[in-house]
Amino acid sequence: MATRLSVNVNKIATLRNARGGNNPNVVQVSKDLEKFGAQGITVHPRPDERHITYQDVLDLSGIVTTEYNIEGYPDQRFMDLVLKVKPTQATLVPDPPRVLTSNAGWDTLKHKDFLTDIIQELKANGMRTSIFVDTGLQNIEGAANVESDRIELYTEPYASGFIHNKELAIKPFVVAAEKAKALGLKINAGHDLDLENLNYFAKSIPFLEEVSIGHALISDALYYGLENTVQMYLQQLDV
């Protein structure tokens, strides 16, 4: 099966919040994304609610019919939210409150005890778990040791290197993915994947389960239209 496409709707919320009100409507856009072929909806609420709000997360919980993925730093407020919503997947991201965007993976060795407790609580409540990591093999081993179901590979270094040397850029991700697979972890990926670099990534890691894409896809939709853009991304994943 082709890798699944989960669309991060944070940028829809960012546009809405620029003027207040409810235009564009995050719930309606999410419904449309599913209708157009997206196989999941991702949200990343942050403490300052500068894009997706906690109320958005609750509102979407009643309408997402595909896979619902909530990602974020697992502080108490985040945990209270996901335990209430119980999405398909909870993705743990080590971003501090004021960071612009997720820009690093977990040190799974340093935070082993913390992540173990969080993972156990999420899994006990029926959620699939994923940990945002870089390609460091020790961090992937650490993700397996805390019994996460999946990892999400942080792909910004791949995207940055792709334009210069795609073979060199993909190499550590293939090694990391193979290591994860050998440890029984399934693999997601996200950050700066787009229409230029997505197909090569998916071809190079044919057992890739899911990508989460927001900024590039929503930006492309300004040119190509939302329905057409979703189909274009799905075509890149049909390898």
N, C-alpha and C positions, 0 to 999 in steps of 0.2 A: 504494500500500500504506500501511496505517496505520503510524504511528511504533511502533517496537519498544520493549517494556518490559523493561529489565534491573533486577532486584531486588538491591539491596545488602543482604547478609546480615550486616553488621557488628553490627547490634543483636541479632541472634540470639546471636552470640558474646558480646556484652556481658552478656546475661542468663545465659548459661551460666557465664561467668567469675565472676559474683557469688557463686556457691556452689561453684565447682569442679566436677569430674566432667565429665559429657558430656550434661547435660540442661538446655536442649534441644540436640539433636544437629544441628550445623550442616550436616553432610553430608545427613542425612535431610530436613531442612527444605528444603535446596536441591533435592533430588530432587522433593519435593512441589511446590515452586514451579514447577518445569518441568512437572510433571504437570498442574498447575492452569492452565497457559497462559503463564507467564512465558517470554519469548524470550531471556533472558540472565540470568547470575548475575554480580554485581559484588562484589569484595572490595577492601578498602583496608587492607592490613597497615601498622601503624606500628611504629617501632623498639622501643617499650616493650611491644608486643603486648597492649595493654590490651583489645582486642576480638578481631579476627581475628588468629590466630597464623600464623607462617610455616608451621607444620605443617598448619594448616587449608588454606592455599593449596595445599600439595602434595596433601593428601587430596582436595580438590575437583577437582584436575586430572584425576583418573581417572574422575570420575562426571558432570561437567557435559557434557550432550549438546547444549545450545544454544550460545550464545556466552558465552565466559568472558572477563571483563574484569577485569584487575588494575590498580588505580590506586594511585598513591603518588609520593613524592619519589624521583627516580632516583639515590639514593646507591649505593655499590657493593653493599651487601647486597640492595637491591631489584633491581638489575640482575642479580645472580647468580641470584636467585629467578626472575625472569621469563624469563631465558635458559634456565633449566632446565625451566620449565613450558611455555613458549611458548604463551601464551593466544591467543585470537582477537584480543584488543585489549589494548594497554598504554596507559593514560591517565596522563599526566605531570601531577602536581599539585605546586605550589610550597610545600607546608606544612612548617614547621619541626617538629622532633621532638615538642615538648610542646604543640602547638596542639590545642585541644579538637576542632575540626572544620575542614574546609577553608573558608577565609573570604576568599580572594583568588585572582585569576588570575595567570598568568605575565606578567612584563615580558619579552616575547619579543625586544625589541630589546637590552636590557641583557644577556640570557642567550643571545644568538644562537649563539655558538660552542659553548657547552655543550649547548644543545638540538640543534644540528645534529649533533654527534657522537653523542648519545644516540639520536636519531631514525634515523640511518644504521645504527647497530648493531641496533636493534630490527627495522627493515625488512629488513636483511640476514638476519635469523633468522626471517623469515616472519610477523611480527606486524603487524597494523594499528595505527597510532599515532594518538593523540589528545592534544591539549594543552588543559588547563583554562585558560580565559581569561575576562576580563570583556568588556564591549561596546566597549571602546576600539578604534577601527578600526586604529590603529597596531599593536596587539598581534595583531589578526587578520591583518594584512599580514605581520607577523613570523612567525606560524605557517605561513603559506604559504611564506615565504622559507626556512624551515628544513625544508620539504618534509614536514610532517606530513600525514597523510591526512585527519584531522578536527580540529575543535575541539570542546570541551565548554563550552558557555556556562554561566557561574556565575550561577544564577538567584535567589539570595537577594534581590537588590534588586528583582526583579520580584515575588517573593512578598510582600515587605514592602509594596510600593506597591500591590499588587492590591486590597487591601481599601479603599483610599482612592480610587483612580482607575485602573481597569484599563487604559484606553486610553493614559494617560500612562505607566503602568508598562511596557507592552509595547513602546512605540515604539522605544526604543534597541535592543531585542533584534531587532526586525524589521529595522532598519537594519543591525545587525551581521550578522544571518543572510544578508541579501541580499548584503552585501559578501563574506562568506565564500563564498557560492555562486558569485559572479562570479569569485572567485579559484581556484575548483576544489576548495575544501574542503567536505567534508560536515559536517553539524552534529548534534552531540549536545547534551544539556542536563541539568543536575542541580543540586540543592540547594534544599530547602524546597518542591518541587513536591508538590501534594497533590490530594485530590478536589475541592477548591474552585477551584483555579486552573489545573489541568492542561489541561482541555479548551480553555479560551480561549487558552492558550499554543500548544497544538498546532494549533488552527484558524488562529491568526495566522501560524504558520510551517509551512505545509502540507508543505514538503519536509524537515521535521525527521526525522532518521534514527532517533534513539534517545534515550530518557530513562533515567536511572539514579535510582532512588528506593529509599530504605531506611527512614529514620526514620518518615516519615508512614505508609507502607504497613504496616510492622510494628505501629505504634501502632493503626492502624485495624483490624488483624486481631484485636486484643484485643476489639473490639466486634462485628465482623462475621464473624469466622472467616477463616482464611487463604485458603481456596479462593474464597470469596465476594469477599473483598477484591481478590484478583488479578483476578477478572472485572470488578469495578467499575472498577479502574484501566484495564484494557484497553478498556472501554466509553468511558472518557473520551478515549482515544486514537483511537477509531474515528471519524475525522472525514473 
